[in-house]
Structure formats: C-alpha cells, structure tokens
C-alpha cells in the first residue's frame, strides 16, 4: 500500500507527496547534527526543493502548451508527468527546465546569504542549508546520465539521449541534403 498526501499545486496540477519524504531530512540532519527541532523544517525544505525542480519542468511544459498530469515527490526526488513534447528542441527545453529552476533557487539563496548573512535564525538557516548544500548535491546527481535505484532516468540521462537523437537527426538531414545535391548535379549532365 502506498501512502501519499495529494494537494492541488500551481496550474491545478496535483502534487502527490509520498510518506518517504520524511526521510529527506536525514542528509541535512547528519550534516549539521541531529536535532528534533530541525527535522520538520528540513522535510519542508526538501519538499520545496524537489517541488521547485519538478515545477520547473511543469512550467516549461505549460509554456509549450503541453498537458501536465501530476508531480510526484518522494525520498529519491520527484517526477513530473507531462504530455510528450513533439520535437527534440521542446523536449530539451522541458527536460532542462527543472535543472534551471534548481540553479535559480541556489542563486536566490546565495544572494540572500550575501545580503542578510547566514545567521538568520534556526528555521531560515535550515532552509538555507537545504536550498544550498542539498540543492548542490541534487544538481550533481540530476546532471549525471544514469538510472538511479528508483528506476526513473535522471535529467542528465534524458538530456544525453535527446542530444544523441538530435545529432543523429542532423546527420540524416545533412546526408539527405547532400544526396539531393548530388542528384540535382547528375540530373543536369
């Protein structure tokens, strides 16, 4: 039996939060020292971080007029289910949008630290840790081209496959143009 909390997200997209996100606090707690007070804020920060990434995909899909069916968040990260983009370029855009959203969150958090400092209180510091340290770790994992234990491909693997498909398509188009030129030249003789 799978237990999830389902809430309505932006654009009416359902967000399914799996109970396993409760363990999303383990990595930050191990890093800063285990504290019962910090756990709820690390969990909320983890859900927000994964949500930012997945809604990066959702916003890009919506911008292209694609249907977004749901966002799933669990201990291993998340998954945005959306209608398949019709072209390689649109697929590249939607796939990379989650990573770009994470980078934007990292940039905004870094600017916050530069302006207000790191000692902003326990709750804010918990979010800062998740939005910087854990965010950076997740970015590294997300850009690596592999299939983690959860069975879903990382964005890096999807981007790698899309780039290979684009190169193959470009090669076939160039070969077709070259053949058409040769045919037109031999037809003039």
N, C-alpha and C positions, 0 to 999 in steps of 0.2 A: 504494500500500500504506500503510495506516495502522498506526502502531506505538503501542500503548498498554500500560501496565502496569495489570493488573487485580488489585485487592486486595479482601478482604472488609471491609466497613465495619460500623458500628453497625447493629443490627437485621438483619444478614446481607445488607445492601444492597451489591451490587458497586460498587466505585469504579473507574472507568476513567480513568487519568491519561495524557493524550496527551503525546508527547515534546516538544511545543511549549512546555510549561510551563518548559522550560529557559530560554526567553527571557523568562519572567516576572520574572527578576532584572534585566532591562535598565533598567527605570524607576527602581527604587531605586538601582542602581549609578550611573546617570547623575546622580542627585540627590546622593549622598554621595561620589562619586568612585569610579572603577572599582578594585576590589580583588578579586583571585582568591580570597582567603580568605573574603570576604563572600558570594560567589555561591551556594555551597551553602545557606547559611542564608536568603538571600533566596528561593531556589527553594522550600525547605521552608516558609518563612513564607507565600509566595504560595499554595502548595497548601493550607496550613491555612486561610488567609483565605477562599479560594474554597470550601473544604470546609465551613467554618462557615456560610457563606451558604447553600450547597446543602442542608446537613443541617438548616438552619432550615426549609426547605420540606419536607424528608423527615419531620422530627419532627411538624410540623403535619399533614401528610397521615396519618401513622400515628395521631395523636391522634383523627383523624376516621374511622379505620377504613379508610382507603384503602390500596391496594397501592402500594408504592414499588418500581419496577423497577430503577433504576440511577441513579448520579450520575456525570456526565462532567465532567472538569476539563481545560481546555486554556489556551492563551495568552490567549484572549479572555475567560476566566472559566469558567463552567460551566453545567451544565444538569441539573436533577433531573427524571427521568422518573417520573411517578406517575399513578395512575388519576385520571380526570377527576372533580372534585368535583361532587356532584349539585345544589348550589344556588349562587347567586351569592355568598351570605354565606360559605359554606365555601370557595369559590374565592378570595374576597378574603382570608380568613384564611391559606390556604396560600401565596398569592402574596406577601403582605406579610411572612410569617414569615422569609424569607431576609434581607430588609432589617432586620428587628428583631434577628435574630441578629448581623448585622454591627454594628449600633448597640450591642448588648450587649458585643461584643468590644472595640469602641472605648472604651466606658465602663470596662470592666475594665482595659484597658491604661492609660487615663488615671489611674485610681485607683492602679494600680501605680506609675506615674511620680510621682504626688503623694506616695506613701508612701516609695518607695525611691530616687527620683531617676532621672535619665536616664543617669547614668554607672554602669551596672550591669555593664559588661564588653562586649566586642565582640559576642559572639553574642546576648546579650539585647538589646543596642541594635539589632542587625539586625532582630530580631523586632519590637521596639517601632516601628521605622520602618515596617515593612510593616503592622503592626496599627493604625497611626495615619494616617500620610501616605497610603500606598497605599489603605488602607481608605476614607479620606475621598474620595479620587478615585473609587474604585469605587462608593461610595454615590451620589455625584453622577451618574455615568453610569447607574447602575441605576434611579434615580428619573426620569430623562428618558424621555419617551414616544417611542421611536424603535426602528428595527430596525438594529442595527449590521451591520458587514460579514459577520459570521458567519451572518446570516440569521435568527437567533432573536430574538424580541422581548425587550426589556428588561422588568423587572418593572414599571417605570413605564408602559409601553405596555399591558401586560396589565391593570394596575390601572385605567388610564384607560378601557379598553374595558369592563371589568367595571362601573365606575361608570356609564358611559353606558347599559349594559344594565339596570342596577338602576333608573336614573331612568326609562327607557322602561317598564319593568315597573310601577313605581309609578304612572306616568301612566296606563297602561292599566287598572290596578286601580281607580284613582280614577275614571276615566271609566265603568267598569263599575258601580261603586257609585252614581255619580250617575245613570246610566241606570236602574238598578234602583229608586232612589228616585222618579224621575220616573214610571216605570211603575206603581209602587205607589200614587202620588198620583193618577194619571189613572185607575187602576182603582177608586178609592174614589168617584169622582164620579158 
